[in-house]
Amino acid sequence: MPPVDSNKSLTRQEKQLLVRWIRQGAGYQQHWSLIAPVRPTLPSNRNHHWATNDIDRFILTRLEKEGIEPSPTASRETLLRRLTLNLTGLPPTLTEIDNFLSDHSDEAYTRVVERLLKSPRFGEHMAWNWLDAARYSDTNGYQGDRTRTMSFWRDWVIEAFNDNMPFDKFTIDQLAGDLLENPSLDQLVASGFNRNHPFNGEGGRIPEENRVEYVFDRTETTSTIWMGLTVGCARCHDHKFDPISQREYFQFYSYFNHVAESGSVDAGGNANPVMNVPTLEQRQRIGQMEKEIADHERRKNVSYAELATSRAEWIDHLQEELNKDGKLSGWEILHPESATTSGGATVNVEPGGSVFVSGTFPKRDDYTVTIKPDAGSLAAIQLEALTSSGLKYQGPGRKANFVLTSFEASLSPPDGEPVKLVFSRAVSDFHQDPLNVSTALNPSSEQGWGI
């Protein structure tokens, strides 16, 4: 040592220095940043009651070594200000101060922490250092420093912090979001991390030179951020201090040397390739619509056999409710727009939505009730026979009883022919034998439903 082919040799003084170092134990270790951390043993402290967590114990050890007493507990106003600045980068408002000072419960501090962690400002503040390390900019960094559109990536980072995204997903989506199988729009946006470098749109530039510079930028930024290791020196030679060779540098470089870009800048100030991205509000609405479409598709593709089974189960459930207390839940009263009879009786639609018939009393009569249903699905119709002081024997029916010989319904679109609705089944909470409610669905039947 040195190797023969280096054509170098040690001086007498250098050899004596090495001998002295060996005699002293030749202590050597890697740089601290390259040594895997090991959880240290907790120190013992004289004033151990002061410490509220493990970090406090290490701080207290140093204070005791220096002969310094811990500072007194901060006032509640100071504590709130420090906490709010640390988590959001903003001072607390007067209302927030008043609310904290008036909360004397043991959970007051915890509630403030939870409130601040749920604030959108938390993600904005936490993202600041990441944006800086990832060389985020709204301009392209070269002549004229033209603006470019990178705010969608910035907003993704902010949302990632606010959503408490796991760090492994945070890493994968940014380094390889576009390489995942069926990547989402958010994952494509996240991969914009590798497009944060400066773009040169100058007309006289050499495109390939710029492209290579962009690859250098990605290599060194990725290493610095995710490996905690600077590799820029190894771009030209083996690193003198960090254990990175020039060969290893360009092995890492090769990962980024296959991006289809020419270094050109488009009209929006971005380097191709680019993609159109909706705003956060638009993406949320698109996501909601996609869920609605998927739900409708799922319902549309249900087989008729499954629908028949579901319908039968639903009707059985209604029958159980009727047998239990004669009442059905989940119904909405549809207020008739009009009601008429073919036998000349007088028909009034009451304020509550009921239909009251009086006047001429033919032996047989047809009632026509017109209703404008609300938006949504109409799965069943419930006909309720009501009592009233205006009826003989107080009803129901004009003389206490009646027989419903037929019940039909049709849907009349605004600009089309009426469509007759087909009822699959009828149930009732009571019927007069043998006048079962099911016969009311058969217009040709001589019988009907006796109430």
C-alpha positions in Angstrom: 0.0 0.0 0.0 -0.2 2.1 -2.1 -0.6 -0.4 -4.9 2.4 -0.7 -7.2 0.5 0.5 -10.3 -0.4 3.7 -8.6 3.2 4.9 -9.0 3.0 6.5 -5.6 4.8 5.9 -2.3 4.5 7.0 1.3 6.9 9.4 2.9 8.7 8.5 6.2 6.4 10.8 8.1 3.3 9.2 6.6 4.5 5.7 7.5 5.3 6.9 11.1 1.8 8.3 11.3 0.2 5.0 10.3 2.4 3.1 12.9 1.3 5.5 15.6 -2.4 5.1 14.6 -2.1 1.3 14.7 -0.4 1.4 18.2 -3.3 3.5 19.4 -5.9 0.9 18.3 -6.5 2.0 14.7 -10.0 3.0 15.5 -12.1 3.3 12.4 -15.8 3.3 11.5 -17.9 4.3 8.6 -19.5 7.7 8.4 -22.4 8.0 10.8 -24.9 8.3 8.0 -24.0 4.9 6.7 -24.3 3.0 10.0 -27.7 1.4 10.7 -29.2 3.1 13.8 -29.5 1.1 17.0 -32.0 1.9 19.7 -29.9 3.2 22.7 -30.4 2.3 26.3 -32.5 4.8 28.1 -30.4 6.9 30.5 -31.2 7.2 34.2 -31.8 10.7 35.5 -31.8 12.3 39.0 -34.9 14.4 38.2 -36.7 11.5 36.3 -40.1 12.9 37.4 -39.6 15.8 35.0 -39.4 13.6 31.9 -42.7 12.7 30.2 -41.3 10.6 27.4 -38.0 8.9 26.3 -36.7 11.9 24.4 -37.1 14.0 27.6 -34.8 11.6 29.4 -31.9 12.2 26.9 -32.5 15.9 27.0 -32.5 15.8 30.8 -29.2 13.8 30.8 -27.5 16.6 28.9 -29.0 19.3 31.1 -27.8 17.5 34.2 -24.3 17.1 32.7 -24.2 20.8 32.0 -25.6 21.6 35.5 -28.7 23.3 33.9 -32.2 23.1 35.4 -35.1 22.4 33.0 -37.2 25.4 32.0 -40.5 25.8 33.7 -43.7 24.6 31.9 -44.8 27.0 29.3 -48.1 28.9 29.7 -51.1 27.5 27.9 -51.1 30.4 25.4 -47.4 29.7 24.6 -48.0 26.0 24.3 -50.9 26.5 21.9 -48.8 28.9 19.8 -45.9 26.5 19.6 -48.1 23.6 18.7 -50.1 25.4 16.1 -46.9 26.9 14.4 -45.3 23.4 14.4 -48.2 21.6 12.8 -49.6 24.3 10.5 -47.0 27.0 10.2 -49.6 29.5 11.3 -50.3 31.2 14.6 -53.6 30.3 16.4 -56.6 32.5 16.0 -58.1 34.4 19.0 -61.1 32.1 18.9 -58.8 29.0 19.1 -56.9 30.6 22.0 -60.1 31.3 23.9 -61.4 27.8 23.3 -58.2 26.2 24.5 -58.0 28.4 27.6 -61.6 27.6 28.5 -61.1 23.8 28.2 -59.8 22.6 31.5 -60.3 18.9 30.8 -57.4 16.4 30.7 -58.0 15.9 26.9 -57.7 19.6 26.0 -54.2 19.3 24.6 -55.0 16.0 22.7 -58.1 17.6 21.2 -56.1 20.5 19.8 -53.5 18.1 18.3 -56.3 16.1 16.6 -57.9 19.3 15.3 -54.6 20.6 13.8 -53.8 17.2 12.2 -57.2 17.3 10.5 -56.7 20.8 9.2 -55.8 21.2 5.5 -53.1 23.6 6.7 -51.2 20.6 8.2 -50.6 19.0 4.8 -49.6 22.4 3.3 -47.0 23.0 6.1 -45.6 19.5 6.1 -45.3 19.4 2.3 -43.1 22.5 2.4 -39.8 20.7 3.1 -40.6 17.9 0.7 -41.3 20.4 -2.1 -38.0 22.1 -1.4 -36.1 18.8 -1.5 -37.9 17.6 -4.6 -36.8 20.9 -6.4 -40.5 21.9 -7.0 -41.0 25.1 -8.9 -43.7 26.8 -10.9 -41.1 28.1 -13.4 -38.8 26.2 -15.7 -35.5 27.6 -14.4 -33.9 28.7 -17.6 -33.9 31.9 -19.7 -36.8 34.1 -18.9 -37.8 31.5 -16.3 -41.1 30.9 -17.9 -44.0 29.5 -15.9 -45.0 25.9 -16.1 -47.9 23.8 -14.6 -46.6 21.6 -11.7 -49.2 22.6 -9.1 -51.1 19.3 -9.6 -48.1 17.4 -8.2 -47.8 19.9 -5.4 -51.4 19.4 -4.5 -50.9 15.6 -4.6 -48.1 15.9 -2.0 -50.3 18.0 0.2 -53.2 15.6 0.0 -50.8 12.7 0.7 -49.7 14.3 4.0 -53.3 15.2 4.9 -54.4 11.6 4.2 -51.5 10.1 6.2 -50.4 8.1 3.2 -47.9 5.3 4.2 -44.3 6.2 3.2 -43.8 3.1 1.1 -46.8 4.1 -1.1 -45.6 7.7 -1.0 -42.3 6.5 -2.4 -43.6 4.1 -5.0 -46.2 6.4 -6.5 -43.6 9.2 -7.0 -40.8 7.1 -8.4 -42.8 4.6 -10.4 -46.5 5.6 -10.4 -46.6 5.6 -14.2 -45.1 2.1 -14.3 -47.7 0.4 -12.1 -50.3 -1.8 -13.6 -53.4 0.2 -14.4 -52.1 3.4 -12.7 -54.7 5.8 -11.4 -54.7 9.5 -12.4 -53.3 10.3 -8.9 -50.4 7.9 -9.4 -49.6 9.4 -12.8 -49.6 12.8 -11.2 -47.4 11.6 -8.4 -44.8 10.4 -10.9 -44.4 14.1 -11.7 -41.7 14.1 -9.0 -39.3 13.1 -11.8 -40.5 16.2 -13.9 -39.6 18.8 -11.3 -36.2 19.5 -12.8 -35.4 22.6 -14.8 -36.5 22.7 -18.5 -34.5 24.4 -21.2 -36.7 25.7 -24.0 -34.0 27.9 -25.5 -34.0 27.7 -29.3 -30.2 27.1 -29.7 -29.9 24.4 -27.2 -28.6 20.9 -28.0 -31.6 18.7 -27.1 -29.6 15.6 -26.3 -27.3 17.5 -24.0 -30.4 18.8 -22.1 -31.9 15.3 -22.0 -28.8 13.9 -20.4 -28.7 16.7 -17.9 -32.2 15.9 -16.9 -31.2 12.3 -16.3 -28.3 13.5 -14.1 -30.7 15.6 -12.2 -33.1 12.7 -11.5 -30.3 10.4 -10.5 -28.8 12.8 -8.0 -32.1 14.1 -6.6 -33.5 10.5 -6.0 -30.3 9.4 -4.3 -30.2 12.5 -2.0 -33.9 12.3 -1.0 -34.5 8.5 -0.6 -31.0 7.2 0.1 -29.8 10.2 2.1 -26.6 10.1 0.1 -25.0 12.6 -2.2 -23.6 10.9 -5.4 -22.8 13.9 -7.5 -19.1 13.5 -7.1 -19.2 10.0 -8.6 -20.6 11.5 -11.8 -17.0 12.3 -12.8 -14.9 9.9 -10.5 -15.1 7.5 -7.7 -16.5 9.3 -4.6 -13.7 10.2 -2.1 -15.8 9.9 1.0 -19.2 8.2 0.3 -18.8 4.6 -0.8 -20.1 5.2 -4.4 -18.1 4.4 -7.4 -18.5 6.0 -10.8 -19.6 2.7 -12.2 -22.4 2.5 -9.6 -23.4 6.1 -10.3 -24.1 5.2 -14.0 -25.8 2.0 -13.1 -28.2 4.1 -11.2 -28.3 6.6 -14.0 -29.4 3.9 -16.4 -32.8 3.6 -14.6 -33.7 7.1 -15.7 -32.1 7.0 -19.1 -35.1 5.6 -21.0 -37.6 8.4 -20.6 -39.2 9.4 -24.0 -38.4 13.1 -23.9 -36.5 15.5 -26.1 -36.1 18.4 -23.7 -38.5 20.5 -25.8 -41.0 22.7 -23.9 -44.6 23.0 -24.9 -46.9 26.1 -24.9 -47.7 25.6 -21.2 -44.1 25.7 -20.2 -43.8 21.9 -19.5 -41.5 19.4 -21.2 -43.1 16.7 -23.3 -44.6 14.2 -22.7 -47.4 16.0 -20.8 -51.0 15.0 -19.8 -54.2 16.8 -19.1 -55.2 16.7 -15.5 -58.6 17.9 -14.0 -58.6 19.9 -10.9 -59.0 18.3 -7.5 -62.7 19.2 -7.4 -63.2 17.8 -10.9 -61.4 14.6 -10.0 -63.6 14.2 -6.9 -66.7 14.6 -9.0 -65.4 12.2 -11.6 -64.7 9.7 -8.9 -68.2 10.1 -7.6 -69.7 9.7 -11.1 -67.6 6.6 -11.8 -68.9 5.0 -8.6 -72.5 5.8 -9.6 -71.9 4.4 -13.1 -70.4 1.2 -11.7 -73.3 0.8 -9.3 -75.8 1.3 -12.1 -73.9 -1.2 -14.3 -73.9 -3.7 -11.5 -77.6 -3.3 -11.0 -78.3 -3.4 -14.7 -76.4 -6.7 -15.1 -78.2 -8.5 -12.3 -80.0 -11.5 -13.7 -83.8 -11.7 -13.8 -83.7 -14.7 -11.5 -81.7 -12.7 -8.9 -84.1 -9.8 -9.2 -87.1 -12.1 -8.7 -85.4 -13.6 -5.6 -84.6 -10.2 -4.2 -88.2 -9.0 -4.9 -89.7 -12.1 -3.2 -87.4 -11.5 -0.1 -88.4 -7.9 0.0 -92.1 -8.7 -0.2 -91.8 -11.4 2.5 -90.1 -8.7 4.7 -93.1 -6.4 4.1 -95.5 -9.2 5.1 -93.6 -9.8 8.3 -93.9 -6.1 9.2 -97.6 -6.2 8.5 -98.1 -9.3 10.6 -96.1 -7.7 13.4 -97.9 -4.4 13.9 -99.7 -3.6 10.7 -97.2 -0.8 9.8 -94.7 -0.5 7.1 -91.5 1.6 7.3 -89.7 3.5 4.6 -92.8 4.8 2.8 -93.4 8.3 1.5 -96.8 9.9 1.1 -97.4 10.9 -2.6 -99.8 13.8 -2.7 -102.3 13.4 -5.6 -102.5 16.2 -8.1 -106.1 15.3 -8.9 -108.8 12.6 -8.4 -112.0 11.8 -10.3 -114.7 9.2 -10.5 -116.7 7.7 -13.3 -120.0 7.5 -11.3 -120.4 11.2 -10.6 -119.3 11.2 -6.9 -117.6 14.2 -5.4 -113.9 13.7 -4.8 -111.7 16.0 -2.7 -107.9 15.7 -2.2 -107.3 16.5 1.5 -104.2 18.6 2.7 -102.6 15.5 4.1 -102.7 13.7 0.8 -105.8 11.5 1.4 -108.7 11.3 -1.1 -112.2 11.8 0.4 -115.2 10.7 -1.7 -118.8 11.9 -1.0 -122.0 12.9 -2.8 -123.5 10.4 -5.3 -123.1 6.8 -4.2 -123.3 4.4 -7.1 -123.1 0.6 -6.6 -119.9 0.5 -8.7 -117.5 3.3 -9.4 -114.0 3.8 -10.9 -111.6 6.1 -9.1 -108.8 7.7 -11.1 -106.0 9.3 -9.0 -103.2 11.3 -10.7 -99.9 11.5 -8.9 -96.6 13.1 -9.8 -94.0 10.9 -8.2 -90.7 12.2 -6.9 -87.4 11.5 -8.6 -86.0 8.0 -8.0 -87.2 4.5 -8.0 -90.9 3.5 -7.4 -90.9 -0.1 -6.2 -94.4 -0.5 -4.7 -97.7 1.3 -4.0 -99.4 1.1 -0.7 -103.2 1.8 -0.6 -104.4 2.7 2.8 -108.1 2.7 3.7 -108.6 5.5 6.3 -111.3 6.2 8.8 -113.0 9.7 8.9 -115.8 11.3 10.9 -117.3 12.4 7.6 -118.0 8.8 6.6 -121.0 6.7 7.7 -119.9 4.5 10.6 -116.7 6.5 10.3 -115.5 4.2 7.5 -113.3 3.0 6.1 -115.3 2.9 3.0 -118.4 5.0 2.4 -120.5 2.6 4.4 -117.8 1.0 6.6 -116.9 -1.7 4.0 -116.0 -1.9 0.3 -114.6 -4.4 -2.2 -111.8 -3.3 -4.4 -112.4 -5.4 -7.6 -109.4 -4.0 -9.6 -106.3 -2.0 -9.0 -104.2 -0.8 -12.0 -101.4 1.8 -12.5 -99.7 3.3 -15.5 -96.8 5.7 -16.0 -97.4 8.7 -18.3 -94.2 10.3 -19.6 -94.5 14.0 -20.6 -94.1 13.2 -24.3 -95.2 9.6 -24.9 -97.9 7.0 -24.5 -98.8 5.8 -21.0 -97.0 2.6 -20.0 -99.0 0.1 -17.9 -97.2 -1.1 -14.8 -97.3 -4.8 -14.0 -97.6 -5.7 -10.3 -95.9 -9.0 -9.4 -97.6 -9.5 -6.0 -100.1 -8.0 -3.6 -100.1 -8.3 0.2 -102.4 -7.0 2.9 -102.6 -6.8 6.6 -106.2 -8.0 6.5 -108.7 -9.5 4.1 -112.3 -10.7 4.3 -112.5 -14.4 3.3 -112.6 -15.3 0.5 -112.0 -11.8 -0.9 -108.2 -11.9 -1.0 -106.2 -8.9 -2.1 -104.5 -10.8 -4.9 -107.7 -10.9 -6.8 -107.6 -7.1 -7.1 -104.7 -7.5 -9.6 -106.9 -9.5 -12.0 -109.3 -7.1 -13.7 -111.4 -9.9 -15.1 -112.1 -11.4 -11.7 -115.7 -11.2 -10.4 -114.3 -11.0 -6.9 -111.9 -8.5 -5.3 -110.4 -7.4 -2.0 -112.7 -7.1 0.9 -111.4 -4.9 3.6 
